Amino acid sequence: MASQLSLLYTTFPREEEAIKITQNLLKRRLIACANILGPIKSLYFWEEKLEESQEIAVLFKTTSDKAQELIDTLQELHSYDTPAILEIPVGKSTDLFCEWVHQEVR
C-alpha cells in the first residue's frame, strides 16, 4: 500500500542529545517513534578540513505531511549549526503500521 509516511535521518554528537530531542518530538506528536541506531563513524570536510567523528544516527518515523514541520523543529533543537536532516519518503508500508503512525502523529 502507498504509505504517505516519511523517515527522517539525522545524526547527533551525543546519545543524551538524541534521546532528549526524541522525547521532545514524541511529546509534540511530530513522530510516532524513532530508532536510535547508536554510534557511527562520520567522515566529512568542514571548513576545508577533513574531519572524523563519532556520532549517533537516528531515524524518525512520521507522516509525509508532518515532515517539513519535523525538519524545522529538528533544526531549531539541534546543537549543530548545520545538521544533516534528510527526508526519505516511504513508498510502501503495511496497512497496520501506516495506520498506527497516522494515529500517533497529530
VMD Tcl script that draws the C-alpha trace (Angstrom):
set ca {
  {0.00 0.00 0.00}
  {1.13 3.57 -0.63}
  {2.08 4.77 2.82}
  {2.22 8.57 2.97}
  {4.96 8.08 5.56}
  {8.44 9.56 5.78}
  {11.62 8.60 7.55}
  {13.86 11.43 8.66}
  {17.52 10.72 9.23}
  {19.92 12.81 11.26}
  {22.94 12.45 13.50}
  {23.75 13.87 16.92}
  {27.07 14.38 18.67}
  {25.92 12.54 21.81}
  {23.36 9.89 22.74}
  {21.95 12.10 25.52}
  {21.03 14.79 22.98}
  {19.47 12.21 20.65}
  {17.30 10.85 23.47}
  {16.29 14.29 24.80}
  {15.27 15.59 21.36}
  {13.48 12.33 20.51}
  {11.44 12.56 23.71}
  {10.58 16.18 22.88}
  {9.41 15.20 19.38}
  {7.29 12.35 20.77}
  {5.63 14.69 23.27}
  {4.88 17.15 20.45}
  {3.39 14.23 18.46}
  {5.61 15.02 15.45}
  {6.85 11.43 15.31}
  {5.35 8.03 16.04}
  {8.70 6.55 17.05}
  {12.42 6.75 16.49}
  {15.26 4.31 16.16}
  {18.44 5.49 17.84}
  {20.89 3.43 15.86}
  {23.91 4.03 18.02}
  {27.45 5.11 17.32}
  {28.58 5.61 13.76}
  {31.82 6.99 12.37}
  {31.37 10.06 10.18}
  {33.98 11.44 7.81}
  {33.44 14.80 6.09}
  {35.00 18.09 5.15}
  {34.19 21.01 7.44}
  {35.70 24.43 6.84}
  {38.20 22.93 4.37}
  {39.47 20.37 6.89}
  {38.91 16.62 6.75}
  {37.08 15.63 9.93}
  {36.36 12.27 11.55}
  {33.93 11.99 14.43}
  {31.71 9.55 16.25}
  {28.01 10.42 16.08}
  {24.67 8.88 16.98}
  {22.40 8.16 14.00}
  {18.63 8.40 14.40}
  {15.68 7.52 12.15}
  {12.39 9.27 12.89}
  {9.08 7.83 11.63}
  {6.39 10.37 10.76}
  {3.67 11.19 8.27}
  {4.60 12.87 4.99}
  {2.51 15.92 5.83}
  {4.45 16.46 9.10}
  {7.90 16.05 7.53}
  {8.58 19.77 6.98}
  {7.46 20.70 10.49}
  {9.69 17.95 11.84}
  {12.65 19.23 9.78}
  {12.09 22.78 11.06}
  {11.79 21.62 14.67}
  {14.88 19.41 14.44}
  {16.87 22.29 13.01}
  {15.71 24.51 15.88}
  {16.54 21.98 18.63}
  {19.75 20.54 17.20}
  {23.11 21.56 18.65}
  {24.85 21.55 15.23}
  {24.91 24.76 13.19}
  {24.32 22.74 10.02}
  {22.73 19.39 10.91}
  {22.19 16.81 8.19}
  {18.43 16.28 8.22}
  {17.24 14.11 5.35}
  {13.69 13.12 4.47}
  {13.30 9.66 2.96}
  {9.78 9.14 1.57}
  {8.42 5.65 2.27}
  {6.96 4.13 -0.89}
  {5.13 1.26 0.77}
  {4.28 0.01 4.22}
  {1.90 -2.41 5.84}
  {-1.61 -1.08 6.39}
  {-1.46 -1.65 10.16}
  {1.86 0.17 10.61}
  {0.77 3.06 8.41}
  {-2.46 3.42 10.38}
  {-0.56 3.34 13.68}
  {1.83 6.12 12.60}
  {-1.10 8.26 11.44}
  {-2.85 7.71 14.80}
  {0.25 8.72 16.77}
  {1.29 11.79 14.76}
  {-1.01 14.79 15.11}
}
mol new
graphics top color blue
foreach p $ca { graphics top sphere $p radius 0.5 }
foreach p [lrange $ca 0 end-1] q [lrange $ca 1 end] { graphics top cylinder $p $q radius 0.2 }
display resetview
